[in-house]
Amino acid sequence: MSDGRTRAIPLEDISRIHLSDDSWSAVVVNDKTVDENHASLGYSVFGPGFVSDDLSHSVDELCFVVSGRGVIRLEDGEVEVKSQDGLFIPAKAWHTIVNASDEDLTMVFAFPWPDYPPTERRAAR
């Protein structure tokens, strides 16, 4: 028996947010794809050479590296990530995603927020 809200949401049905360096992101589960949703789940592909803006989200972020490797730059250092790593980024921590490899860095991300949360951005250092 289904509760009427449980569903599979195909990634190909979600609009992509195009980034630089052949990179993109999509928020797959949010309050637009599931009514009364209180959390979000997304998928990102960061191409070789990609460097994100510095980001600071209003809530904690969880990530899982599906494939590839990269670096998360923080204000006080760096965290190297690779395929099959989980990552916790606390709320308000400034972070930058860097893919200095020659392969895509693919990640799944989640927030305890019904969509992509309020986020501050600044040019990467």
Secondary structure, DSSP 8 states (H G I E B T S, - for coil): ---S------GGGS--EE-STT-EEEEEESTTTSTT---EEEEEEE-TT-B--EEEESS-EEEEEEE-EEEEEETTEEEEEETT-EEEE-TT--EEEE--SSS-EEEEEEESSSSS--EEEE---
